[in-house]
């Protein structure tokens, strides 16, 4: 049976999409239990922000989010407060909650730091990867290419994150892995709008990187990853919706 059309408008008075408008276009995502409810709701809302179901600058209405997740408003309110403390949500007096709208400088700082960390990660990985590790990298590459062929943005973002995460794992450096983990979610957030336009070049660079790691060419792996992350940073600033000076 087809679902009835949402009675709520897609846009609020400001012209921005409302949470109800965004969520009505996707299947309801009831949260799973018995994990602590506030944590599950927090994770669900964070993922909706990261994958841009809830867009930067979008108004977040507690009642709409609670209905979509199948929970009461209290855990939603708690989750929004936590997301605000982590910089994902802005709470504005007398206006409510809004998805944070990152500045170009914020994105540039994070993507620059990510480049430094992942470049070192690739260097270490090239010196430690086994034949089995390289086989796993090619499997991850195949998954990314399949997502690219299907123009699947969510699949591209997930495959890109998985490949980079495995290279980090191969580095064998726990401190480096922890630091990269701290920025991973925001990297995915910034990467989502450029995953498809950057796709062909990005996965070609991944191919070059895997070859360098397979050949245990430490210097080449380091240079390729530095080039790769820098091009991603540039692509973010060149995206169509980026502010123009």
C-alpha positions as CSV (number, residue, x, y, z in Angstrom):
1,X,0.0,0.0,0.0
2,X,1.4,3.4,-0.9
3,X,2.2,5.8,1.9
4,X,0.0,9.0,2.2
5,X,1.5,12.3,1.2
6,X,2.9,14.2,4.1
7,X,0.6,17.0,5.4
8,X,3.6,19.1,6.3
9,X,5.2,21.6,3.9
10,X,8.6,20.9,2.5
11,X,9.8,24.5,3.2
12,X,9.4,26.7,6.2
13,X,8.7,30.5,6.3
14,X,12.4,31.2,5.7
15,X,12.4,29.2,2.5
16,X,14.7,26.6,4.0
17,X,13.7,22.9,4.0
18,X,12.2,21.8,7.3
19,X,13.1,18.6,9.0
20,X,9.6,17.3,8.2
21,X,10.1,18.1,4.6
22,X,13.4,16.2,4.3
23,X,12.3,13.3,6.4
24,X,9.0,12.8,4.5
25,X,10.9,11.9,1.4
26,X,12.7,9.0,3.1
27,X,11.5,5.9,4.7
28,X,10.9,6.3,8.5
29,X,13.9,5.1,10.4
30,X,12.6,3.7,13.7
31,X,15.4,3.6,16.2
32,X,16.5,0.2,17.5
33,X,16.6,-0.8,21.2
34,X,17.7,-1.9,23.9
35,X,20.7,0.4,23.6
36,X,20.4,3.5,25.8
37,X,17.7,5.5,23.9
38,X,19.5,8.9,24.2
39,X,22.6,7.4,22.5
40,X,20.6,5.7,19.8
41,X,18.7,8.9,19.0
42,X,21.9,10.8,19.0
43,X,23.5,8.4,16.5
44,X,20.5,8.4,14.3
45,X,20.3,12.2,14.1
46,X,24.1,12.5,13.6
47,X,23.9,10.1,10.7
48,X,21.0,12.1,9.1
49,X,23.1,15.2,9.3
50,X,26.3,13.5,8.0
51,X,24.5,12.0,5.0
52,X,22.7,15.4,4.4
53,X,19.2,14.0,4.7
54,X,19.1,17.0,7.1
55,X,20.9,19.7,5.3
56,X,23.2,22.4,6.6
57,X,21.1,25.4,7.8
58,X,18.0,23.3,8.1
59,X,15.5,23.9,10.9
60,X,15.1,21.0,13.2
61,X,11.7,20.6,14.9
62,X,11.7,18.2,17.9
63,X,8.2,16.9,17.2
64,X,9.0,16.1,13.6
65,X,12.2,14.3,14.5
66,X,10.5,12.4,17.3
67,X,7.7,11.2,15.0
68,X,10.2,10.1,12.3
69,X,12.3,8.2,14.8
70,X,9.3,6.7,16.7
71,X,10.4,8.2,20.1
72,X,9.2,10.8,22.5
73,X,10.6,14.4,22.3
74,X,12.7,14.1,25.4
75,X,15.6,12.0,23.9
76,X,15.4,14.1,20.8
77,X,15.9,17.2,22.9
78,X,18.8,15.6,24.7
79,X,20.4,14.5,21.4
80,X,20.1,18.0,19.9
81,X,21.8,19.5,23.0
82,X,24.7,17.0,22.6
83,X,24.9,17.7,18.9
84,X,25.0,21.4,19.7
85,X,27.9,20.8,22.1
86,X,29.8,19.0,19.3
87,X,29.2,21.6,16.7
88,X,26.7,19.7,14.5
89,X,23.7,21.8,15.6
90,X,23.1,25.5,16.3
91,X,20.6,26.4,19.0
92,X,19.2,29.9,18.4
93,X,17.2,31.8,21.1
94,X,13.5,32.1,20.2
95,X,14.1,30.3,16.9
96,X,15.0,26.7,17.8
97,X,17.6,24.2,16.5
98,X,19.3,24.3,13.1
99,X,21.8,22.0,11.4
100,X,25.1,23.8,11.6
101,X,26.1,25.6,8.4
102,X,29.9,25.3,8.3
103,X,32.1,28.1,7.0
104,X,34.6,27.5,4.3
105,X,37.4,28.2,6.9
106,X,36.0,25.4,9.2
107,X,36.0,22.9,6.3
108,X,39.5,24.0,5.1
109,X,41.0,23.6,8.6
110,X,39.6,20.1,9.1
111,X,40.4,18.9,5.6
112,X,43.9,20.2,5.8
113,X,44.5,18.4,9.1
114,X,43.0,15.2,7.6
115,X,45.5,15.5,4.8
116,X,48.4,15.5,7.1
117,X,47.2,12.6,9.1
118,X,46.2,10.4,6.2
119,X,49.4,11.1,4.3
120,X,51.4,9.8,7.2
121,X,49.0,6.8,7.5
122,X,49.6,5.9,3.8
123,X,53.3,6.1,4.3
124,X,53.2,3.7,7.3
125,X,50.7,1.3,5.5
126,X,53.0,0.9,2.5
127,X,55.7,-0.4,4.8
128,X,53.5,-2.9,6.6
129,X,50.8,-4.2,4.2
130,X,50.7,-7.9,3.4
131,X,49.4,-9.6,0.3
132,X,46.1,-10.3,2.1
133,X,45.9,-6.6,3.1
134,X,46.4,-5.6,-0.5
135,X,43.7,-8.0,-1.6
136,X,41.3,-6.4,0.9
137,X,42.2,-3.0,-0.5
138,X,41.3,-4.1,-4.0
139,X,38.0,-5.5,-2.7
140,X,37.2,-2.1,-1.2
141,X,38.2,-0.4,-4.4
142,X,35.8,-2.7,-6.4
143,X,33.0,-1.7,-4.0
144,X,33.7,2.0,-4.6
145,X,33.8,1.6,-8.4
146,X,30.5,-0.2,-8.3
147,X,29.0,2.7,-6.3
148,X,30.5,5.1,-8.8
149,X,29.0,3.2,-11.8
150,X,25.6,3.4,-10.1
151,X,26.1,7.1,-9.1
152,X,25.2,6.1,-5.6
153,X,26.3,9.0,-3.4
154,X,25.8,7.2,-0.1
155,X,27.6,4.2,-1.4
156,X,30.5,6.3,-2.6
157,X,30.9,8.0,0.8
158,X,30.7,4.7,2.7
159,X,33.2,3.0,0.3
160,X,35.6,6.0,0.5
161,X,35.4,6.0,4.3
162,X,36.0,2.2,4.4
163,X,39.0,2.3,2.2
164,X,40.7,5.2,4.1
165,X,39.8,3.5,7.4
166,X,41.5,0.3,6.3
167,X,44.7,2.2,5.2
168,X,44.7,3.8,8.7
169,X,44.3,0.3,10.2
170,X,47.3,-0.9,8.2
171,X,49.4,1.9,9.5
172,X,49.6,0.1,12.8
173,X,49.7,3.4,14.7
174,X,47.0,3.5,17.4
175,X,47.4,7.2,18.1
176,X,47.2,8.1,14.5
177,X,44.0,5.9,14.2
178,X,42.5,7.7,17.1
179,X,43.2,11.1,15.7
180,X,41.8,10.2,12.3
181,X,38.8,8.8,14.0
182,X,38.1,12.2,15.6
183,X,37.7,13.8,12.2
184,X,36.2,10.9,10.2
185,X,32.5,12.0,10.7
186,X,33.2,15.5,9.5
187,X,35.2,14.3,6.6
188,X,32.2,12.2,5.5
189,X,29.9,15.3,6.0
190,X,32.1,17.5,3.8
191,X,32.7,14.7,1.3
192,X,29.0,13.9,0.6
193,X,28.3,16.9,-1.8
194,X,31.4,16.2,-3.8
195,X,31.4,12.4,-3.8
196,X,29.9,12.1,-7.3
197,X,31.6,14.9,-9.1
198,X,34.9,14.0,-7.6
199,X,34.3,10.3,-8.0
200,X,36.1,9.4,-11.2
201,X,39.3,11.2,-10.2
202,X,39.2,10.1,-6.6
203,X,38.9,6.4,-7.4
204,X,41.6,6.6,-10.0
205,X,43.9,8.1,-7.3
206,X,42.8,5.2,-5.0
207,X,44.0,2.8,-7.7
208,X,47.4,4.5,-7.9
209,X,47.6,4.5,-4.1
210,X,46.9,0.8,-3.8
211,X,49.5,0.0,-6.4
212,X,52.1,2.0,-4.4
213,X,51.1,0.2,-1.1
214,X,51.2,-3.2,-2.9
215,X,54.7,-2.4,-4.1
216,X,55.7,-1.2,-0.7
217,X,56.7,2.1,-2.2
218,X,56.6,4.3,0.9
219,X,57.6,7.5,-0.8
220,X,55.1,7.1,-3.6
221,X,52.2,6.2,-1.3
222,X,53.0,9.3,0.8
223,X,53.0,11.6,-2.3
224,X,49.8,10.0,-3.8
225,X,47.9,10.4,-0.6
226,X,49.0,14.0,-0.1
227,X,47.9,14.8,-3.7
228,X,44.6,12.9,-3.2
229,X,43.6,14.6,0.0
230,X,44.6,18.0,-1.3
231,X,42.5,17.6,-4.4
232,X,39.5,16.6,-2.2
233,X,40.1,19.8,-0.2
234,X,40.1,21.9,-3.4
235,X,37.1,20.1,-4.8
236,X,35.1,21.0,-1.6
237,X,35.9,24.7,-2.1
238,X,35.0,24.5,-5.8
239,X,31.6,22.8,-5.4
240,X,28.8,24.7,-7.1
241,X,27.1,25.9,-3.9
242,X,30.4,27.2,-2.4
243,X,30.4,31.0,-1.8
244,X,32.2,33.0,-4.4
245,X,34.6,35.9,-3.5
